[in-house]
């Protein structure tokens, strides 16, 4: 093994960090690890697509978390990132001539008794 800084072969072990052996060069003092191969991090594109598809089909964030094991705040972040790529909503120049209202009934009445708790 050689030092990546000076090329010297006079190196010593220098503890561990995240289960990787650290080495130190005696000649220049540079600390390094033997293998700099990055570990894969993050979720695959298939998992992201599945979570987004579930969201579009009406599943809640916590339901998606239960099914896929991906934390719900991660799914919320993915939805926000995809939402930024969408075009802005259509803004019509004129207001529509016909509107639609849902039928809604409310009942407003007075209380039958005017006494409170413990009163006659």
DOMARBA-488785 format. One record per residue: residue in one letter; z, y, x of N, C-alpha, C, CB in turn. Coordinates in steps of 0.1 Angstrom, whole numbers, padded with zeros to 4 digits, always signed. Glycine has a CB too. Example, Ala and Ser with C-alpha at 12.3 -4.5 7.8 and 13.67 -1.06 7.14 Angstrom:
# DOMARBA-488785
A+0078-0057+0132+0078-0045+0123+0078-0033+0132+0090-0045+0113;S+0071-0022+0128+0071-0011+0137+0079+0000+0129+0057-0006+0141;
This chain:
# DOMARBA-488785
X+0000-0012+0009+0000+0000+0000+0000+0012+0009+0012+0000-0010;X-0008+0022+0005-0009+0035+0012-0004+0047+0004-0023+0037+0017;X+0000+0057+0011+0004+0069+0004-0009+0076-0001+0012+0079+0013;X-0009+0081-0014-0021+0088-0018-0023+0101-0012-0021+0089-0033;X-0012+0107-0006-0013+0120+0000-0018+0120+0014+0001+0127-0001;X-0011+0112+0023-0014+0112+0037-0021+0099+0042-0002+0115+0045;X-0020+0089+0034-0027+0076+0038-0018+0067+0046-0039+0079+0045;X-0005+0071+0049+0004+0063+0057+0008+0051+0050+0017+0072+0060;X+0011+0040+0058+0015+0028+0052+0030+0026+0053+0008+0016+0058;X+0037+0036+0059+0052+0035+0060+0058+0041+0047+0056+0043+0073;X+0061+0032+0038+0066+0036+0025+0078+0028+0022+0056+0035+0014;X+0087+0033+0013+0099+0026+0008+0100+0027-0007+0112+0032+0015;X+0107+0017-0013+0110+0018-0027+0119+0029-0030+0115+0004-0032;X+0117+0035-0042+0126+0047-0045+0130+0047-0060+0118+0060-0042;X+0135+0035-0064+0140+0034-0078+0129+0031-0088+0146+0047-0082;X+0132+0031-0101+0123+0028-0111+0123+0040-0122+0126+0015-0118;X+0112+0042-0128+0111+0052-0139+0102+0045-0150+0105+0065-0134;X+0108+0044-0162+0101+0038-0173+0095+0024-0169+0089+0047-0177;X+0103+0016-0163+0100+0002-0159+0088+0002-0149+0096-0006-0171;X+0086+0012-0141+0076+0012-0131+0083+0015-0117+0064+0022-0133;X+0079+0008-0107+0085+0010-0094+0080+0023-0087+0082-0002-0085;X+0090+0031-0084+0086+0043-0076+0087+0040-0061+0096+0055-0079;X+0078+0046-0054+0078+0045-0039+0078+0059-0033+0065+0037-0034;X+0083+0060-0021+0083+0073-0014+0077+0071+0000+0097+0079-0013;X+0069+0080+0004+0063+0080+0017+0073+0086+0027+0049+0088+0018;X+0076+0078+0038+0085+0083+0048+0079+0094+0056+0089+0071+0058;X+0066+0094+0058+0059+0104+0066+0058+0118+0060+0045+0099+0070;X+0054+0118+0047+0052+0131+0041+0062+0134+0029+0038+0132+0035;X+0070+0124+0025+0080+0126+0014+0074+0126+0000+0086+0139+0017;X+0062+0122-0001+0055+0122-0015+0060+0110-0022+0040+0121-0014;X+0064+0112-0035+0069+0101-0043+0057+0097-0052+0081+0105-0052;X+0055+0084-0054+0044+0079-0062+0047+0066-0068+0031+0079-0054;X+0038+0061-0077+0039+0047-0082+0026+0040-0078+0041+0047-0097;X+0027+0027-0078+0016+0019-0072+0003+0020-0082+0020+0005-0070;X+0006+0019-0095-0005+0018-0104-0004+0030-0114-0005+0005-0112;X-0014+0038-0115-0015+0050-0124-0023+0047-0136-0020+0062-0116;X-0025+0034-0140-0032+0031-0152-0025+0036-0164-0035+0016-0153;X-0031+0044-0172-0024+0049-0184-0022+0038-0194-0031+0061-0190;X-0010+0038-0201-0008+0029-0212-0014+0034-0224+0007+0026-0214;X-0020+0026-0232-0026+0031-0245-0016+0037-0254-0034+0020-0252;X-0018+0048-0259-0009+0055-0268-0016+0059-0281-0002+0067-0261;X-0008+0060-0291-0014+0065-0304-0019+0053-0312-0026+0074-0301;X-0025+0057-0324-0030+0046-0333-0045+0046-0332-0025+0050-0348;X-0050+0034-0335-0064+0032-0335-0071+0040-0346-0068+0017-0336;X-0084+0042-0345-0092+0049-0355-0092+0041-0368-0106+0051-0350;X-0091+0028-0367-0091+0020-0380-0078+0022-0388-0092+0005-0376;X-0067+0024-0381-0054+0026-0388-0054+0040-0394-0042+0025-0378;X-0060+0050-0386-0061+0063-0392-0069+0064-0404-0066+0073-0381;X-0081+0057-0403-0090+0057-0415-0084+0050-0427-0103+0050-0411;X-0076+0039-0425-0069+0032-0436-0059+0042-0442-0063+0020-0431;X-0051+0048-0434-0041+0058-0440-0048+0069-0448-0032+0063-0428;X-0058+0075-0442-0065+0086-0449-0072+0081-0462-0075+0092-0440;X-0077+0069-0462-0083+0063-0474-0073+0060-0484-0091+0050-0470;X-0061+0056-0480-0050+0053-0490-0046+0067-0496-0038+0046-0483;X-0045+0077-0488-0041+0090-0493-0051+0096-0503-0040+0100-0481;X-0064+0094-0500-0075+0099-0509-0074+0091-0522-0088+0098-0502;X-0071+0079-0522-0070+0070-0534-0057+0072-0542-0072+0056-0530;X-0048+0081-0537-0037+0085-0545-0024+0079-0541-0039+0080-0559;X-0023+0072-0530-0010+0067-0525-0002+0079-0519-0012+0056-0514;X+0011+0078-0521+0020+0088-0515+0022+0085-0500+0033+0088-0523;X+0027+0095-0494+0029+0094-0479+0039+0083-0476+0034+0108-0473;X+0050+0082-0483+0060+0072-0480+0055+0058-0484+0073+0074-0487;X+0046+0057-0494+0040+0044-0497+0031+0040-0486+0032+0045-0511;X+0023+0049-0480+0015+0046-0469+0023+0041-0457+0006+0058-0465;X+0035+0048-0455+0044+0044-0444+0049+0029-0446+0056+0053-0443;X+0052+0026-0459+0057+0012-0461+0046+0002-0459+0062+0011-0476;X+0034+0005-0462+0023-0005-0461+0018-0006-0446+0011-0001-0470;X+0016+0005-0440+0010+0005-0426+0020+0005-0415+0001+0016-0425;X+0032+0010-0418+0042+0012-0407+0040+0025-0399+0041+0000-0397;X+0031+0033-0403+0029+0046-0396+0038+0056-0403+0014+0051-0397;X+0046+0064-0395+0055+0074-0401+0048+0084-0410+0063+0081-0390;X+0055+0088-0421+0048+0096-0431+0045+0110-0425+0057+0098-0443;X+0053+0115-0416+0049+0128-0410+0037+0128-0401+0061+0134-0402;X+0034+0116-0395+0022+0114-0388+0010+0114-0397+0022+0101-0380;X+0011+0108-0409+0000+0108-0418-0002+0122-0424+0004+0098-0430;X+0009+0129-0426+0007+0143-0431+0000+0151-0420+0021+0150-0433;X+0003+0149-0407-0004+0156-0397-0019+0153-0397+0002+0153-0383;X-0022+0140-0399-0036+0136-0399-0044+0142-0411-0037+0121-0400;X-0037+0143-0422-0043+0149-0434-0046+0164-0432-0034+0147-0447;X-0037+0171-0425-0039+0185-0422-0050+0187-0413-0026+0191-0416;X-0051+0178-0402-0062+0179-0393-0076+0177-0400-0061+0169-0381;X-0077+0167-0408-0089+0165-0416-0092+0176-0425-0089+0151-0423;X-0082+0181-0431-0084+0192-0441-0089+0205-0434-0071+0196-0448;X-0086+0207-0422-0092+0219-0415-0107+0218-0413-0085+0220-0401;X-0112+0206-0413-0126+0204-0411-0134+0205-0424-0129+0190-0405;X-0127+0206-0435-0134+0207-0448-0139+0221-0450-0125+0202-0459;X-0150+0223-0457-0154+0237-0460-0145+0243-0470-0169+0236-0466;X-0145+0257-0470-0137+0264-0480-0141+0261-0494-0138+0279-0477;X-0132+0263-0503-0134+0261-0517-0145+0270-0523-0121+0262-0526;X-0153+0266-0532-0163+0274-0538-0157+0285-0547-0173+0265-0547;X-0161+0297-0545-0155+0309-0552-0167+0314-0561-0149+0320-0542;X-0166+0312-0574-0178+0316-0582-0177+0332-0584-0177+0310-0596;X-0189+0337-0585-0191+0352-0587-0186+0356-0600-0205+0356-0584;X-0188+0348-0611-0185+0352-0624-0174+0342-0630-0197+0351-0633;X-0166+0347-0638-0156+0339-0645-0163+0331-0656-0145+0348-0651;X-0158+0318-0658-0165+0310-0668-0163+0316-0682-0160+0296-0667;X-0172+0313-0691-0172+0319-0705-0163+0310-0714-0186+0319-0711;X-0161+0298-0711-0153+0288-0719-0142+0283-0711-0162+0277-0724;X-0130+0283-0717-0118+0277-0710-0113+0266-0718-0107+0288-0708;X-0106+0257-0711-0100+0245-0718-0085+0246-0716-0106+0232-0712;X-0078+0243-0728-0063+0243-0727-0059+0229-0732-0058+0254-0736;X-0048+0225-0726-0042+0212-0731-0033+0215-0743-0034+0205-0720;X-0032+0205-0751-0024+0207-0763-0009+0205-0759-0027+0197-0774;X-0001+0215-0762+0013+0215-0758+0021+0220-0770+0015+0224-0746;X+0031+0212-0774+0040+0216-0784+0054+0218-0778+0040+0205-0795;X+0060+0228-0783+0074+0231-0779+0082+0233-0791+0075+0243-0769;X+0095+0229-0790+0104+0231-0801+0115+0240-0796+0110+0217-0805;X+0117+0251-0803+0127+0261-0800+0136+0262-0812+0121+0275-0795;X+0148+0259-0810+0158+0260-0822+0171+0265-0816+0159+0247-0829;X+0180+0268-0826+0193+0272-0822+0202+0260-0821+0199+0283-0831;X+0214+0261-0815+0223+0250-0814+0230+0248-0828+0234+0253-0804;X+0233+0236-0831+0238+0233-0844+0253+0238-0845+0237+0218-0847;X+0260+0237-0834+0274+0241-0834+0276+0252-0823+0284+0229-0831;X+0285+0260-0826+0288+0271-0817+0301+0269-0809+0288+0284-0824;X+0306+0257-0810+0319+0254-0804+0316+0247-0790+0328+0245-0812;X+0325+0250-0781+0324+0244-0768+0333+0232-0766+0327+0254-0757;X+0335+0227-0754+0343+0215-0752+0358+0219-0755+0342+0211-0737;X+0364+0210-0764+0378+0212-0767+0381+0222-0778+0385+0215-0755;X+0370+0228-0783+0372+0238-0793+0369+0232-0807+0364+0251-0791;X+0375+0237-0818+0372+0231-0831+0358+0235-0836+0383+0236-0841;
